[in-house]
Every structure is written in structure tokens, then in C-alpha cells.
Amino acid sequence: MMRGITAAAKAKKAAATAGSVRDKSGKSGKAPGQPSLEDFVALRDYTGALTLLEFRLKCQDGDTKNLLLWIGYCAFHLGNFKRAEEAYRELLDAHEVTNAVYLYIACCYFYQQMFEESEKIAEKGPDDALKIRLLFNIAHRTADENKLMTYHQKLKDKKEDQLSLAAVHYLRSHHQEATDIYKRLLLENRDDLALNVYVAMCYYKLDYYDVSLEILAVYLQSHPESPIGINLKACNHFRLYNGKAAEAELKILSDKGVNIQANELIRH
């Protein structure tokens, strides 16, 4: 869940590059009475968005370059990193694009556990904050302490950089350090409810289960059916009470039709 590169930052850059979902004639490709790509993205329905995009690409309905950028964006959000990589590769091979696309491919490689390939292609990208965060996380994954310290020193006091630093602290079991960063970010970004989950996860790891539940409740008020939130709540109940209490929380998901056995996060 705590993605150290901050996929949101990568996605925003891709979306900014892609721009509007309109073709060169100014048409959005939306059939009367049907949702547009903008509608799907606004609802975070990336499955619907990707289905529409693939259909339009197959039918050659719209600017191919623009469609491929959005396919990469939506596929990445769905966790379909291979399809995102393919879209970005096609952009490099057949279209004039900025070298930022190399970083997008590098992010896809990273999430496919292809760290050597990710580092190699990232070097072709611009020397920006995303590249530093990516290389910082690769250094952690490959246990290269020298590179880790080098890129650590290049991180800035910006939200995305600090999220990346906190995530690496968490992955290295430096839970108090991660907690301190997440709490500071939460004070500065009250509307970013996901930060409550990150803080709650840290307190869970620090064995403060009551505190974890209290902070998690803020997130669950807005997202009561969140699998991540409910799973963490169940874990806290397991530690505080027993297995039956945890199962009672997970039953909320199964009652909503969620296949718990098919969800790796919950099945553990």
C-alpha cells in the first residue's frame, strides 16, 4: 500500500502530458448518453476508462499518441504495469514524446520487480524529483546502502519526497521515523485521508493498537468499504481481542461480495 515512489506523482505527470481526452478535431469521442473518459477518471473507474481507451485505439477513434498516454496512465493505476509499459514503449517507438516517458517505463519496471532494468532506463529520463525518488527506492530494494544515502540526501522537504522517505523507513522497520513523517504530513494535509491509514499502520507496527484504530476510524468514516482499511481494523482487533473479532470485521467485505480468498492482502 505504501508505494515509495508515490505513483500518484507519476500519474499526475503522465496525465499532464496527455492533456485532454479529445482528438485533434476537438471531439471527446463520447457517444450520446454514455460516460466519457473524463467521467470514468473522475470516478477512479480505471477499468471502465481503460476499456473505453482500448476500444477507441482499436477503432482509431482519436489521436493515437494521446490515447496511448491515457492507456499508460489508467493501466498503471489498475496495477497492470505490463500494459502500461507496452503503451509507453509504443509511444517511444512511434511518436515524438519527452524523455519523461523513460521514467514512466522505469516505474512500470519497478513494480514488476525488475529493479536493474528500472534503474538503467531511468537514467535516460530527466533529472527531476520523480527520478530521484525512483532511484532512492531502487537502492533500498537492491540493498545498495551507498546509493541509498546518496539519493536520500537529494530528497527535498516536499510532500512526495517525504512520502517516499517515510515509506522506505517503514519498509526498513524504522516505524517510529515513518510515524513522525506521516504525522507531520497529516498536520499539513488534513484533507489527504490516506495519510490516516499510513499513520495507523505505523502505530499498529509499534503495538499501539488502540491508537491505530482511533486514527483509522477517520479514514473509514469516508471510506467504510475500503479493503485496506477494514483489513487493518481486523488486524488490530485480532491483536486486541481474538480471531473471531477479526473475522467479524472481514465479514463486512464478504457481505459486499468481496472474494477474500482471492485478495492477497486480506488472505494473509
C-alpha positions as CSV (number, residue, x, y, z in Angstrom):
1,M,0.0,0.0,0.0
2,M,2.7,2.5,0.9
3,R,4.2,2.9,-2.5
4,G,7.6,4.6,-2.1
5,I,7.8,6.2,-5.5
6,T,4.4,7.7,-5.0
7,A,2.5,6.5,-8.0
8,A,0.2,9.5,-7.8
9,A,3.1,11.8,-8.6
10,K,4.0,9.7,-11.7
11,A,0.4,9.5,-12.7
12,K,-0.1,13.3,-12.5
13,K,2.8,13.9,-14.7
14,A,1.5,11.4,-17.2
15,A,-1.9,13.0,-17.1
16,A,-0.4,16.4,-17.6
17,T,1.5,15.2,-20.6
18,A,-1.6,13.5,-22.0
19,G,-3.8,16.6,-21.6
20,S,-7.4,16.4,-22.7
21,V,-9.0,13.3,-23.9
22,R,-10.1,15.0,-27.1
23,D,-8.9,14.3,-30.6
24,K,-7.4,16.8,-32.9
25,S,-10.9,17.8,-34.2
26,G,-11.9,18.8,-30.6
27,K,-14.3,15.8,-30.2
28,S,-14.2,13.8,-26.9
29,G,-15.2,10.5,-28.5
30,K,-18.2,10.3,-26.2
31,A,-21.4,8.7,-27.5
32,P,-24.7,10.4,-26.5
33,G,-25.8,9.1,-23.2
34,Q,-22.6,7.2,-22.4
35,P,-19.9,8.2,-19.9
36,S,-16.8,9.9,-21.2
37,L,-13.2,9.1,-20.3
38,E,-13.2,12.2,-18.0
39,D,-16.3,10.7,-16.2
40,F,-14.5,7.4,-15.7
41,V,-11.3,9.0,-14.4
42,A,-13.2,11.4,-12.1
43,L,-14.9,8.3,-10.5
44,R,-11.5,6.5,-10.5
45,D,-13.1,3.8,-12.6
46,Y,-9.9,2.9,-14.3
47,T,-11.3,-0.4,-15.6
48,G,-14.0,1.4,-17.5
49,A,-11.6,4.1,-18.6
50,L,-9.1,1.5,-20.0
51,T,-11.8,-0.4,-21.7
52,L,-13.0,2.7,-23.5
53,L,-9.5,3.7,-24.4
54,E,-8.6,0.3,-25.8
55,F,-11.8,0.3,-27.9
56,R,-11.0,3.8,-29.2
57,L,-7.4,2.8,-30.0
58,K,-8.6,-0.3,-31.9
59,C,-11.1,1.8,-33.9
60,Q,-8.6,4.6,-34.4
61,D,-11.0,7.0,-32.8
62,G,-8.9,9.9,-31.7
63,D,-5.2,10.9,-31.6
64,T,-3.1,7.8,-31.1
65,K,-0.5,9.5,-29.0
66,N,-3.0,10.9,-26.6
67,L,-4.8,7.6,-26.3
68,L,-1.6,5.8,-25.5
69,L,-0.6,8.2,-22.8
70,W,-4.0,7.8,-21.2
71,I,-3.8,4.0,-21.6
72,G,-0.5,4.1,-19.7
73,Y,-2.0,6.2,-17.0
74,C,-5.1,4.1,-16.5
75,A,-3.3,0.7,-16.8
76,F,-0.7,1.9,-14.2
77,H,-3.5,2.9,-11.8
78,L,-5.0,-0.6,-12.2
79,G,-1.7,-2.3,-11.4
80,N,-1.5,-3.6,-15.0
81,F,2.1,-2.4,-15.2
82,K,2.9,-4.6,-18.2
83,R,0.2,-3.0,-20.3
84,A,1.3,0.5,-19.2
85,E,4.8,-0.4,-20.1
86,E,3.7,-1.5,-23.6
87,A,1.8,1.7,-24.1
88,Y,4.8,3.8,-23.2
89,R,7.1,1.7,-25.3
90,E,4.8,2.2,-28.3
91,L,4.9,6.0,-27.7
92,L,8.7,5.9,-27.7
93,D,8.9,3.8,-30.9
94,A,6.3,5.6,-33.0
95,H,5.7,9.1,-31.6
96,E,7.6,12.2,-30.6
97,V,7.5,12.4,-26.8
98,T,9.5,13.9,-24.0
99,N,12.2,11.8,-22.2
100,A,9.9,11.7,-19.2
101,V,8.3,8.6,-20.8
102,Y,11.5,6.8,-19.9
103,L,10.7,7.4,-16.2
104,Y,7.2,6.1,-16.7
105,I,8.6,2.9,-18.1
106,A,11.1,2.7,-15.3
107,C,8.2,3.0,-12.8
108,C,6.5,0.1,-14.6
109,Y,9.6,-2.0,-14.3
110,F,10.0,-1.2,-10.6
111,Y,6.5,-2.5,-9.8
112,Q,7.3,-5.6,-11.8
113,Q,10.3,-6.2,-9.6
114,M,12.7,-5.5,-12.5
115,F,15.0,-3.2,-10.5
116,E,18.1,-3.5,-12.6
117,E,16.1,-2.7,-15.8
118,S,14.3,0.1,-14.0
119,E,17.5,1.8,-12.9
120,K,19.0,1.5,-16.3
121,I,16.2,3.1,-18.2
122,A,15.5,5.7,-15.5
123,E,19.0,7.2,-16.3
124,K,17.6,8.2,-19.7
125,G,14.9,10.3,-18.1
126,P,15.1,13.9,-16.9
127,D,16.9,14.7,-13.7
128,D,13.8,15.6,-11.7
129,A,12.2,14.7,-8.3
130,L,10.5,11.6,-9.7
131,K,13.8,10.2,-10.9
132,I,15.4,10.7,-7.5
133,R,12.5,9.1,-5.7
134,L,12.6,6.1,-8.0
135,L,16.4,5.6,-7.7
136,F,16.1,6.0,-4.0
137,N,13.6,3.2,-3.8
138,I,15.6,1.0,-6.2
139,A,18.6,1.5,-3.9
140,H,16.6,0.2,-1.0
141,R,15.2,-2.8,-2.9
142,T,18.7,-3.8,-4.1
143,A,20.3,-3.1,-0.7
144,D,22.8,-0.6,-2.1
145,E,23.4,1.4,1.0
146,N,25.8,3.9,-0.7
147,K,23.3,4.8,-3.3
148,L,20.5,4.9,-0.8
149,M,22.3,7.6,1.2
150,T,23.2,9.5,-1.9
151,Y,19.6,9.8,-3.1
152,H,18.4,10.3,0.5
153,Q,20.4,13.5,0.6
154,K,18.8,14.7,-2.6
155,L,15.2,14.4,-1.3
156,K,13.5,17.7,-0.6
157,D,11.1,18.8,2.0
158,K,8.2,18.3,-0.4
159,K,5.2,16.0,0.2
160,E,6.0,13.5,-2.5
161,D,9.6,13.2,-1.4
162,Q,8.7,12.9,2.3
163,L,6.1,10.2,1.5
164,S,8.8,8.3,-0.3
165,L,11.2,8.7,2.6
166,A,8.6,7.6,5.1
167,A,7.7,4.5,3.0
168,V,11.3,3.4,2.9
169,H,11.6,3.9,6.7
170,Y,8.5,1.7,7.1
171,L,9.9,-1.0,4.8
172,R,13.2,-1.0,6.8
173,S,11.2,-1.4,10.0
174,H,12.0,2.2,11.2
175,H,8.4,2.6,12.2
176,Q,8.9,5.5,14.6
177,E,10.7,7.5,12.0
178,A,8.0,6.7,9.5
179,T,5.3,7.7,12.0
180,D,6.9,11.1,12.7
181,I,7.0,12.0,9.0
182,Y,3.4,10.8,8.3
183,K,2.1,12.7,11.3
184,R,3.8,15.9,10.2
185,L,2.4,15.5,6.7
186,L,-1.1,14.8,8.1
187,L,-0.9,18.1,10.1
188,E,0.0,19.9,6.9
189,N,-2.5,18.0,4.6
190,R,-5.7,17.3,6.7
191,D,-7.7,16.6,3.6
192,D,-5.4,13.7,2.5
193,L,-7.3,11.0,4.3
194,A,-5.0,8.2,3.1
195,L,-2.3,9.6,5.5
196,N,-4.5,8.5,8.4
197,V,-4.1,4.9,7.1
198,Y,-0.3,5.3,6.9
199,V,-0.1,6.6,10.5
200,A,-2.5,3.8,11.7
201,M,-0.3,1.2,10.0
202,C,2.8,2.6,11.8
203,Y,1.0,2.6,15.2
204,Y,0.0,-1.0,14.5
205,K,3.6,-2.0,13.9
206,L,4.5,-0.1,17.1
207,D,1.9,-2.2,19.0
208,Y,-0.3,0.8,19.8
209,Y,-3.5,-1.0,18.6
210,D,-6.0,1.3,20.3
211,V,-4.3,4.4,18.8
212,S,-4.2,2.7,15.4
213,L,-7.9,2.1,15.5
214,E,-8.7,5.6,16.6
215,I,-6.8,7.2,13.7
216,L,-8.0,4.6,11.2
217,A,-11.6,5.5,12.1
218,V,-11.2,8.9,10.5
219,Y,-10.4,7.2,7.1
220,L,-13.2,4.6,7.5
221,Q,-15.8,7.3,8.1
222,S,-15.3,8.4,4.5
223,H,-14.4,5.0,3.0
224,P,-16.3,2.4,5.1
225,E,-15.9,-0.3,2.5
226,S,-12.1,0.1,1.9
227,P,-10.5,-3.4,1.8
228,I,-7.2,-1.9,3.1
229,G,-8.9,0.0,6.0
230,I,-11.1,-2.9,7.0
231,N,-8.2,-5.3,6.9
232,L,-6.1,-3.1,9.1
233,K,-9.0,-2.8,11.5
234,A,-9.4,-6.6,11.6
235,C,-5.7,-6.9,12.3
236,N,-6.0,-4.5,15.3
237,H,-9.0,-6.4,16.6
238,F,-7.1,-9.7,16.3
239,R,-4.3,-8.2,18.4
240,L,-6.6,-6.6,21.0
241,Y,-9.2,-9.4,21.2
242,N,-9.2,-12.6,19.2
243,G,-9.6,-14.2,15.8
244,K,-13.4,-14.1,15.9
245,A,-13.4,-10.4,16.4
246,A,-11.1,-10.0,13.4
247,E,-13.4,-12.3,11.3
248,A,-16.4,-10.2,12.2
249,E,-14.7,-7.2,10.7
250,L,-13.8,-9.1,7.5
251,K,-17.3,-10.3,7.2
252,I,-18.2,-6.7,6.1
253,L,-16.2,-7.3,3.0
254,S,-17.5,-10.7,2.2
255,D,-21.1,-9.4,2.7
256,K,-20.3,-6.8,0.0
257,G,-19.3,-9.6,-2.4
258,V,-15.5,-9.2,-2.0
259,N,-13.7,-12.5,-2.6
260,I,-11.5,-12.6,0.5
261,Q,-9.6,-15.7,-0.6
262,A,-8.7,-14.1,-3.9
263,N,-7.3,-11.0,-2.2
264,E,-3.7,-11.5,-1.3
265,L,-3.7,-8.5,1.1
266,I,-6.6,-9.9,3.2
267,R,-5.8,-13.6,2.9
268,H,-2.6,-13.3,4.9
